[in-house]
Amino acid sequence: MHALSLDSNRIRHTHATLMRDMSLTCSGCTAAVRCRHDLDQGRGRTRYGEYCPNAETLQELQGESVPKPAHA
C-alpha cells in the first residue's frame, strides 16, 4: 500500500472489513517472495498487477472508489 501511496491507516479506519480481507489474502499469497523482491527493488508499484491477488482492490482504492469486501 505504501508503494502505491495509499494511506493504510485511513483505509483501515474507513474500510476495516476490507483491510482484514486483504490482509488474509496477502498472508496466504503464493507470490509473497516475488512481491517482497519487487518491493525491495522499488518495482512493486509497476509489477504488482501481474500477480497480486489484491491488485483489483488496490486499483479501486487508488481511484478512491469503495470496493466491496472479498466475501460479499
DAGIBEL-V262072 format. One record per backbone hydrogen bond with DSSP energy under -0.5 kcal/mol. NH is the residue of the N-H (numbers start at 1). CO is the residue of the C=O. Records with the same first field share a line. If there is no record, write none. Layout:
NH: CO ; CO
This chain:
4: 1
5: 2
6: 1
8: 6
11: 7
12: 8
13: 9
14: 10
15: 11
19: 15
20: 16
21: 17
22: 18
23: 19
24: 20
25: 21
26: 22
27: 23
28: 24
29: 26
32: 29
35: 31
36: 32
37: 33
38: 34
39: 35
40: 36
41: 37
42: 39
43: 38
44: 38
46: 43
47: 43
48: 44
50: 47
51: 48
52: 48
55: 52
58: 54
59: 55
60: 56
61: 57
62: 58
63: 59
64: 61
65: 60
67: 65
72: 69
